[in-house]
Amino acid sequence: MNEVYWNINGAREVAEAILRLCPGWFPIVPHMNTAFMDGLVDDQVFLEGDLEILRRCDGIYLMPFWKESKGAKAEYRFALKNKIPVYRSLVELKED
């Protein structure tokens, strides 16, 4: 399996944990929305769509290695600018 697969699978596992731990929350997983579509369109198209979805969300959960992703860094900046709560751990998310 390659790094992309493990990244997508890790995001799926976090989404499963959120569903179990936070009744009433429903995770949107950008990793899975565009899974294995690299090269189909410019990455900016995916990012713009992702940010439009994020605009409608109640919060964003950052994966442990989010700082290594241009997209995640853009999501983080967007969340701060739009006053969308940012979560970095499942404990933090559950406590909210």
Backbone as a printed PyTorch tensor [residue, N CA C, xyz], in Angstrom:
tensor([[[  0.8410,  -1.1830,   0.0000],
         [  0.0000,   0.0000,   0.0000],
         [  0.8890,   1.2510,   0.0000]],

        [[  0.4030,   2.3070,  -0.6360],
         [  1.2070,   3.5230,  -0.7180],
         [  0.7810,   4.5560,   0.3260]],

        [[  1.5280,   5.6370,   0.3850],
         [  1.2930,   6.6940,   1.3800],
         [ -0.0930,   7.3190,   1.2330]],

        [[ -0.5580,   7.4980,   0.0020],
         [ -1.8790,   8.0880,  -0.2250],
         [ -2.9540,   7.2020,   0.3980]],

        [[ -2.8530,   5.9040,   0.1550],
         [ -3.8230,   4.9640,   0.7340],
         [ -3.8450,   5.0820,   2.2560]],

        [[ -2.6820,   5.0810,   2.8840],
         [ -2.6200,   5.1390,   4.3470],
         [ -3.1400,   6.4590,   4.8770]],

        [[ -2.9260,   7.5360,   4.1580],
         [ -3.4380,   8.8430,   4.5510],
         [ -4.9760,   8.8490,   4.5140]],

        [[ -5.5350,   8.3370,   3.4340],
         [ -6.9950,   8.2620,   3.2990],
         [ -7.5730,   7.3440,   4.3680]],

        [[ -6.9640,   6.2060,   4.5790],
         [ -7.4570,   5.2610,   5.5680],
         [ -7.3730,   5.8420,   6.9790]],

        [[ -6.3050,   6.5690,   7.2760],
         [ -6.1820,   7.2000,   8.5910],
         [ -7.2970,   8.2080,   8.8300]],

        [[ -7.6310,   8.9850,   7.8120],
         [ -8.7220,   9.9560,   7.9280],
         [-10.0590,   9.2400,   8.1350]],

        [[-10.2440,   8.1300,   7.4500],
         [-11.4710,   7.3470,   7.6230],
         [-11.5810,   6.8320,   9.0530]],

        [[-10.4750,   6.3560,   9.5940],
         [-10.4830,   5.8470,  10.9710],
         [-10.8220,   6.9530,  11.9760]],

        [[-10.3110,   8.1500,  11.7580],
         [-10.6550,   9.2740,  12.6430],
         [-12.1440,   9.5900,  12.5100]],

        [[-12.6770,   9.5700,  11.3010],
         [-14.1060,   9.8250,  11.1020],
         [-14.9480,   8.7910,  11.8520]],

        [[-14.5230,   7.5360,  11.8160],
         [-15.2380,   6.4880,  12.5600],
         [-15.2090,   6.7740,  14.0570]],

        [[-14.0770,   7.2000,  14.5680],
         [-13.9530,   7.5220,  15.9890],
         [-14.8630,   8.6970,  16.3540]],

        [[-14.9200,   9.7040,  15.5040],
         [-15.7890,  10.8580,  15.7620],
         [-17.2480,  10.4200,  15.8050]],

        [[-17.6450,   9.5610,  14.8840],
         [-19.0280,   9.0740,  14.8810],
         [-19.3630,   8.3390,  16.1760]],

        [[-18.4100,   7.5600,  16.6890],
         [-18.6490,   6.8100,  17.9280],
         [-18.6210,   7.7190,  19.1520]],

        [[-17.6920,   8.6540,  19.1930],
         [-17.4680,   9.4600,  20.3980],
         [-18.3610,  10.6880,  20.5220]],

        [[-18.8520,  11.1940,  19.4160],
         [-19.5570,  12.4780,  19.4370],
         [-20.9370,  12.3480,  18.7910]],

        [[-21.9080,  11.8390,  19.5410],
         [-23.2650,  11.7340,  18.9800],
         [-23.7480,  13.0820,  18.4700]],

        [[-24.3650,  13.0700,  17.3050],
         [-24.8650,  14.2970,  16.7050],
         [-23.8890,  14.9580,  15.7520]],

        [[-22.6230,  14.5440,  15.7960],
         [-21.6280,  15.0750,  14.8650],
         [-21.5830,  14.1630,  13.6420]],

        [[-21.3510,  14.7470,  12.4870],
         [-21.1940,  13.9550,  11.2670],
         [-19.9700,  14.4500,  10.5100]],

        [[-18.9170,  13.6430,  10.4840],
         [-17.6800,  14.0840,   9.8210],
         [-17.7770,  14.0580,   8.2950]],

        [[-17.2160,  15.0740,   7.7020],
         [-17.0350,  15.1430,   6.2520],
         [-15.5420,  14.9010,   6.0310]],

        [[-15.1870,  13.9480,   5.1870],
         [-13.7940,  13.5460,   5.0300],
         [-13.3050,  13.9080,   3.6260]],

        [[-12.6380,  15.0730,   3.4800],
         [-12.1720,  15.4860,   2.1540],
         [-11.2750,  14.4400,   1.4950]],

        [[-10.5010,  13.7170,   2.3070],
         [ -9.6210,  12.6740,   1.7710],
         [-10.4220,  11.6590,   0.9450]],

        [[-11.6220,  11.3560,   1.4170],
         [-12.4270,  10.3350,   0.7500],
         [-13.2540,  10.9260,  -0.3950]],

        [[-13.5450,  12.2330,  -0.3200],
         [-14.3180,  12.8620,  -1.3980],
         [-13.5790,  12.8050,  -2.7230]],

        [[-12.2470,  12.8630,  -2.6500],
         [-11.4410,  12.9000,  -3.8740],
         [-10.4180,  11.7600,  -3.9120]],

        [[-10.7200,  10.6820,  -3.2030],
         [ -9.7820,   9.5660,  -3.1010],
         [ -9.3370,   9.0660,  -4.4750]],

        [[ -8.0390,   9.0160,  -4.6720],
         [ -7.3990,   8.4650,  -5.8620],
         [ -7.7610,   9.2030,  -7.1550]],

        [[ -8.0900,  10.4860,  -7.0240],
         [ -8.4040,  11.3020,  -8.2020],
         [ -7.2440,  12.2170,  -8.5850]],

        [[ -6.0660,  11.9840,  -8.0540],
         [ -4.9060,  12.8230,  -8.3660],
         [ -4.7430,  12.9740,  -9.8700]],

        [[ -4.5430,  14.2180, -10.3030],
         [ -4.2970,  14.4850, -11.7180],
         [ -5.5500,  14.6690, -12.5520]],

        [[ -6.7220,  14.3850, -11.9940],
         [ -7.9620,  14.5370, -12.7610],
         [ -8.1950,  16.0070, -13.1210]],

        [[ -8.0240,  16.8620, -12.1380],
         [ -8.1030,  18.3100, -12.3220],
         [ -6.9920,  18.9250, -11.4810]],

        [[ -6.7920,  20.2030, -11.6270],
         [ -5.7820,  20.8870, -10.8280],
         [ -6.1410,  20.7770,  -9.3420]],

        [[ -5.1380,  20.6350,  -8.4910],
         [ -5.3740,  20.5210,  -7.0450],
         [ -6.1670,  21.6950,  -6.4950]],

        [[ -6.0440,  22.8640,  -7.1040],
         [ -6.7780,  24.0450,  -6.6510],
         [ -8.2860,  23.8260,  -6.7330]],

        [[ -8.7390,  23.0620,  -7.7080],
         [-10.1730,  22.7530,  -7.8400],
         [-10.6400,  21.9760,  -6.6160]],

        [[ -9.8540,  20.9830,  -6.2110],
         [-10.2010,  20.1990,  -5.0240],
         [-10.1930,  21.0820,  -3.7830]],

        [[ -9.1880,  21.9420,  -3.6490],
         [ -9.0870,  22.8000,  -2.4750],
         [-10.2570,  23.7770,  -2.4030]],

        [[-10.6120,  24.3850,  -3.5110],
         [-11.7300,  25.3280,  -3.5040],
         [-13.0360,  24.6410,  -3.1060]],

        [[-13.2630,  23.4390,  -3.6140],
         [-14.4540,  22.6800,  -3.2260],
         [-14.4250,  22.3200,  -1.7550]],

        [[-13.2650,  21.9210,  -1.2800],
         [-13.0930,  21.5650,   0.1230],
         [-13.3700,  22.7650,   1.0320]],

        [[-12.8610,  23.9210,   0.6700],
         [-13.0730,  25.1130,   1.4900],
         [-14.5360,  25.5430,   1.4880]],

        [[-15.2290,  25.3230,   0.3870],
         [-16.6630,  25.6320,   0.3540],
         [-17.4250,  24.7110,   1.3060]],

        [[-17.0510,  23.4580,   1.3590],
         [-17.6650,  22.5350,   2.3270],
         [-17.3190,  22.9840,   3.7440]],

        [[-16.0540,  23.3030,   3.9900],
         [-15.6110,  23.7270,   5.3170],
         [-16.3710,  24.9670,   5.7760]],

        [[-16.6820,  25.8630,   4.8700],
         [-17.4230,  27.0830,   5.1980],
         [-18.7440,  26.7420,   5.9080]],

        [[-19.2960,  25.5870,   5.6100],
         [-20.6050,  25.1810,   6.1410],
         [-20.4970,  24.2780,   7.3760]],

        [[-19.2680,  24.0280,   7.8310],
         [-19.0430,  23.0980,   8.9460],
         [-18.9860,  23.8160,  10.2860]],

        [[-19.2340,  23.0540,  11.3380],
         [-19.1980,  23.5750,  12.7090],
         [-17.8140,  23.4750,  13.3290]],

        [[-16.8850,  22.8100,  12.6720],
         [-15.5380,  22.6720,  13.1940],
         [-14.6760,  21.9150,  12.2130]],

        [[-13.3640,  21.9160,  12.4950],
         [-12.4160,  21.1650,  11.6720],
         [-11.4900,  20.3930,  12.6020]],

        [[-11.2470,  19.1420,  12.2400],
         [-10.3200,  18.2900,  12.9830],
         [ -9.0440,  18.1590,  12.1690]],

        [[ -7.9170,  18.4830,  12.7740],
         [ -6.6370,  18.3970,  12.0790],
         [ -5.9440,  17.0850,  12.4140]],

        [[ -5.5660,  16.3550,  11.3900],
         [ -4.8340,  15.1040,  11.5680],
         [ -3.4450,  15.4160,  12.1410]],

        [[ -2.8050,  14.4360,  12.7870],
         [ -1.5170,  14.6970,  13.4410],
         [ -0.4460,  15.3460,  12.5660]],

        [[ -0.3660,  14.9980,  11.3080],
         [  0.6940,  15.5250,  10.4450],
         [  0.1570,  16.5880,   9.4840]],

        [[ -0.8250,  17.3500,   9.9200],
         [ -1.4830,  18.3160,   9.0500],
         [ -0.5380,  19.3720,   8.5140]],

        [[  0.5120,  19.6970,   9.2630],
         [  1.4260,  20.7470,   8.8160],
         [  2.2520,  20.3400,   7.5990]],

        [[  2.2150,  19.0760,   7.2400],
         [  2.9370,  18.5920,   6.0620],
         [  2.0850,  18.6850,   4.7950]],

        [[  0.8500,  19.1400,   4.9290],
         [ -0.0800,  19.1920,   3.8020],
         [ -0.4200,  20.6370,   3.4480]],

        [[ -0.1930,  21.0060,   2.1890],
         [ -0.5700,  22.3570,   1.7430],
         [ -2.0700,  22.5720,   1.9000]],

        [[ -2.8400,  21.5470,   1.5740],
         [ -4.2950,  21.6540,   1.6880],
         [ -4.7410,  21.8340,   3.1260]],

        [[ -4.1840,  21.0570,   4.0410],
         [ -4.5600,  21.1680,   5.4520],
         [ -4.1550,  22.5270,   6.0190]],

        [[ -3.0040,  23.0300,   5.5940],
         [ -2.5950,  24.3580,   6.0630],
         [ -3.5630,  25.4310,   5.5470]],

        [[ -4.0250,  25.2850,   4.3210],
         [ -5.0120,  26.2270,   3.7720],
         [ -6.3360,  26.1040,   4.5270]],

        [[ -6.7330,  24.8850,   4.8540],
         [ -7.9600,  24.6800,   5.6390],
         [ -7.8380,  25.3360,   7.0100]],

        [[ -6.6920,  25.1790,   7.6370],
         [ -6.4540,  25.7630,   8.9560],
         [ -6.5720,  27.2920,   8.8950]],

        [[ -5.8950,  27.9020,   7.9400],
         [ -5.9730,  29.3600,   7.7920],
         [ -7.4130,  29.8140,   7.5370]],

        [[ -8.1100,  29.0640,   6.6870],
         [ -9.5000,  29.3750,   6.3630],
         [-10.3680,  29.2830,   7.6200]],

        [[-10.1640,  28.2340,   8.4160],
         [-10.9420,  28.0650,   9.6450],
         [-10.7010,  29.2280,  10.6000]],

        [[ -9.4520,  29.6110,  10.7810],
         [ -9.1490,  30.7430,  11.6720],
         [ -9.8150,  32.0170,  11.1720]],

        [[ -9.6680,  32.2880,   9.8750],
         [-10.2250,  33.5030,   9.2810],
         [-11.7480,  33.5510,   9.4300]],

        [[-12.3870,  32.3720,   9.3560],
         [-13.8440,  32.3030,   9.3950],
         [-14.3960,  31.8900,  10.7610]],

        [[-13.5150,  31.9030,  11.7690],
         [-13.9120,  31.6020,  13.1500],
         [-14.5720,  30.2340,  13.2890]],

        [[-14.0450,  29.2640,  12.5680],
         [-14.5020,  27.8800,  12.6560],
         [-13.6220,  27.1910,  13.6930]],

        [[-14.2170,  26.5620,  14.7170],
         [-13.4060,  25.9070,  15.7430],
         [-12.4570,  24.8600,  15.1450]],

        [[-11.2490,  24.8120,  15.6990],
         [-10.2140,  23.8910,  15.2420],
         [ -9.9280,  22.8950,  16.3620]],

        [[ -9.9660,  21.6070,  16.0380],
         [ -9.6980,  20.5400,  16.9990],
         [ -8.4640,  19.7620,  16.5560]],

        [[ -7.6470,  19.3890,  17.5360],
         [ -6.4140,  18.6600,  17.2270],
         [ -6.3500,  17.2890,  17.8870]],

        [[ -7.3590,  16.9680,  18.6900],
         [ -7.3850,  15.6430,  19.3190],
         [ -8.8230,  15.2120,  19.5330]],

        [[ -9.0380,  13.9140,  19.6110],
         [-10.3790,  13.4010,  19.8510],
         [-10.8570,  13.7640,  21.2500]],

        [[ -9.9380,  13.8440,  22.2110],
         [-10.3080,  14.2420,  23.5740],
         [-10.8550,  15.6650,  23.5470]],

        [[-10.1460,  16.5540,  22.8750],
         [-10.5690,  17.9460,  22.7660],
         [-11.9370,  18.0490,  22.0880]],

        [[-12.1410,  17.2640,  21.0580],
         [-13.3930,  17.2650,  20.3140],
         [-14.5410,  16.7760,  21.1890]],

        [[-14.3120,  15.6910,  21.9180],
         [-15.3560,  15.1030,  22.7600],
         [-15.7610,  16.0440,  23.8900]],

        [[-14.8020,  16.8230,  24.3900],
         [-15.0740,  17.7210,  25.5080],
         [-15.8900,  18.9310,  25.0920]],

        [[-15.9610,  19.2140,  23.7920],
         [-16.6840,  20.3930,  23.3140],
         [-18.1680,  20.1080,  23.2140]]])
